[in-house]
Amino acid sequence: MANLDRIEDVMQQLSHQQYLADRSLATAIFLCLKLERPLFLEGEPGVGKTAVAQAMAQVLNVPLIRLQCYEGIDRESALYEWNYPKQLLAIRLHESSAQGGLTLGQDSLYQTEFLLKRPLFEALAPEGPAPVLLIDEIDRSDDEFEAFLLEILSEFQISIPELGTIKAKEKPFIVLTSNRTRDIHDALKRRCIYHWLDYPSFERELEIVELKVPGLDGKLRRDIVRFIQRFRREGFDKRPGIAETLDWANALEALVTRSLSPEVITDTLGVLLKDREDLKLVQEEELIERILKELEADDTSLW
């Protein structure tokens, strides 16, 4: 495992995995490692929350186990299910070979060999090293599922009626993410170290694009980030995140674009915006032309 004895080590190791973390995020991760607490990341979609877990799995050189939350997710789909077909087969095999009318006891049917492990169980009782467990978009679940998670987040254990309590021999590094579509209960947040992940500054976003799309012309790279930074200030329902910035940079590189123009931006607008009303807003307000003029005026004022 990488040396993570200092906050600077966390920043450096993450950068080796092409994730540029600022000091506040690196501090939160460092404290989670030292205090053995889950990390709760909240922020707008596309700011890099999920990527933190992916990068940390690479830093720690352990598997990443992901639980994608959704409306209606329940304990069984997240934790475990009993393999009923296998249990039924075991009963029939026993009946065909049993002597004296002996029946297969319930205790024999409810063993780990009949258990179908789901992400949470796999994270607490892995075959190999303790993984990074990503509980993604927890805000899509409901209050009942949040309450179910409390034992895992505080005790790193689960209770199974037929088997008893399963406690992690080695605690996984847990990352929860939320897009803040609803408020998460304080009881869950108290068990975590909380960090709000915001859109990056101009300088940091420029670094990210340079790191992820190294073949892009330097001036075009700078123009892309300047445009995106200004673009986000508009009243979009779904503002473009870092993921969209990188997708756009890759798209413009694929199109062999040499400079930003209203035509190029209009043609590639679907890379940046994923909502019909947002697209209408751009057209009705003539945002592209206005923003380009503002950026040009800023350039002129510098001379």
C-alpha positions, -999 to 999 in steps of 0.1 A, spaced: 0 0 0 12 35 -7 26 57 20 -1 80 33 14 93 65 8 129 56 -18 150 38 7 158 12 12 120 6 -25 117 -1 -25 145 -26 6 131 -43 -7 95 -45 -41 107 -59 -23 128 -85 -4 97 -96 -39 82 -104 -47 114 -123 -70 128 -96 -61 163 -85 -74 168 -50 -72 201 -32 -58 202 4 -93 202 21 -104 170 3 -70 154 9 -73 163 46 -108 147 48 -95 115 31 -64 115 54 -87 117 85 -109 90 73 -79 67 69 -65 76 103 -98 75 122 -113 46 102 -144 66 94 -165 66 62 -161 96 38 -193 114 29 -190 134 -3 -218 158 -14 -219 181 -44 -234 188 -78 -234 160 -104 -201 157 -123 -177 173 -98 -157 141 -94 -172 124 -63 -173 89 -77 -138 94 -91 -125 98 -55 -135 63 -47 -120 49 -79 -88 67 -74 -85 56 -38 -90 20 -48 -60 24 -71 -39 42 -44 -46 15 -18 -42 -12 -45 -75 -29 -35 -107 -38 -53 -135 -13 -57 -169 -25 -48 -197 -2 -59 -233 -1 -47 -253 21 -70 -283 34 -51 -317 38 -67 -353 45 -57 -367 14 -40 -333 -2 -32 -337 -25 -2 -316 -46 23 -317 -78 2 -304 -62 -30 -276 -44 -12 -266 -70 14 -274 -106 6 -301 -131 -6 -305 -168 -1 -300 -189 -31 -334 -207 -31 -328 -228 -62 -296 -242 -46 -313 -248 -13 -341 -266 -31 -316 -287 -50 -299 -296 -17 -332 -307 -2 -340 -329 -31 -305 -345 -32 -307 -351 5 -342 -367 2 -331 -390 -26 -301 -402 -6 -315 -400 30 -321 -431 50 -347 -437 75 -367 -406 65 -342 -381 78 -349 -345 67 -324 -317 60 -325 -293 90 -330 -256 87 -295 -250 101 -280 -269 72 -299 -248 47 -288 -215 60 -251 -216 56 -227 -193 37 -226 -218 8 -262 -209 1 -257 -172 4 -256 -148 -26 -234 -120 -15 -243 -85 -26 -220 -54 -25 -222 -46 12 -216 -82 23 -187 -85 -2 -171 -54 13 -173 -66 49 -164 -102 42 -142 -101 11 -122 -130 -4 -90 -109 -4 -79 -75 11 -104 -50 25 -118 -31 -5 -129 4 -12 -167 4 -8 -185 31 -29 -221 37 -19 -230 59 -48 -259 85 -49 -273 77 -15 -298 105 -19 -317 82 -44 -325 58 -16 -351 63 11 -351 68 49 -355 31 57 -324 22 37 -304 50 54 -313 36 88 -302 1 76 -268 15 67 -261 29 102 -248 -4 117 -224 -8 88 -211 28 89 -206 28 126 -197 -8 135 -185 -22 102 -207 -51 107 -240 -66 96 -266 -88 114 -280 -118 96 -308 -136 115 -298 -171 104 -260 -165 108 -257 -139 135 -234 -109 133 -208 -107 106 -180 -82 115 -153 -70 91 -119 -84 100 -103 -55 82 -123 -23 78 -130 -12 42 -125 24 31 -161 36 26 -171 65 4 -207 77 2 -218 102 -24 -248 124 -27 -260 148 -54 -281 165 -27 -315 159 -45 -328 155 -9 -315 160 26 -296 130 42 -304 124 78 -279 137 104 -277 102 120 -259 90 89 -238 120 84 -226 119 120 -210 86 113 -189 100 85 -164 127 78 -182 152 55 -168 171 26 -186 193 1 -170 189 -33 -175 221 -54 -168 230 -89 -130 236 -93 -114 270 -97 -102 281 -131 -66 271 -123 -75 237 -110 -99 229 -139 -72 239 -163 -48 215 -146 -73 187 -148 -79 193 -186 -41 194 -192 -37 161 -173 -66 143 -189 -64 157 -224 -27 163 -229 -27 166 -267 -49 196 -267 -35 230 -279 -26 252 -249 -46 282 -260 -77 261 -269 -74 244 -235 -74 277 -218 -103 290 -239 -124 259 -231 -120 262 -194 -127 300 -195 -159 294 -214 -170 266 -191 -163 286 -160 -184 315 -174 -211 291 -188 -218 276 -154 -229 309 -140 -261 308 -161 -293 295 -147 -291 260 -160 -311 232 -143 -281 208 -149 -249 227 -150 -220 210 -168 -195 194 -144 -158 184 -148 -169 153 -166 -186 174 -193 -156 197 -195 -134 166 -202 -159 152 -227 -160 185 -245 -122 188 -246 -120 153 -261 -148 161 -286 -131 193 -298 -98 175 -301 -115 147 -321 -129 174 -344 -95 190 -348 -108 223 -335 -83 251 -335 -104 278 -318 -138 283 -302 -165 298 -324 -203 301 -321 -207 274 -348 -184 249 -331 -199 254 -297 -235 251 -310 -226 219 -329 -211 203 -297 -236 217 -272 -251 182 -266 -218 173 -249 -222 200 -223 -259 201 -216 -282 171 -211 -315 189 -205 -339 202 -232 -349 233 -212 -312 242 -208 -307 239 -245 -337 261 -251 -322 287 -227 -290 288 -246 -308 295 -279 -333 320 -265 -308 340 -246 -281 338 -273 -258 328 -246 -229 315 -267 -224 348 -286 -227 368 -254 -203 348 -234 -177 348 -263 -180 386 -265 -175 389 -228 -144 367 -229 -131 387 -258 -136 419 -239 -118 405 -209 -88 397 -232 -88 432 -246 -89 448 -211 -57 429 -202 -37 448 -228 
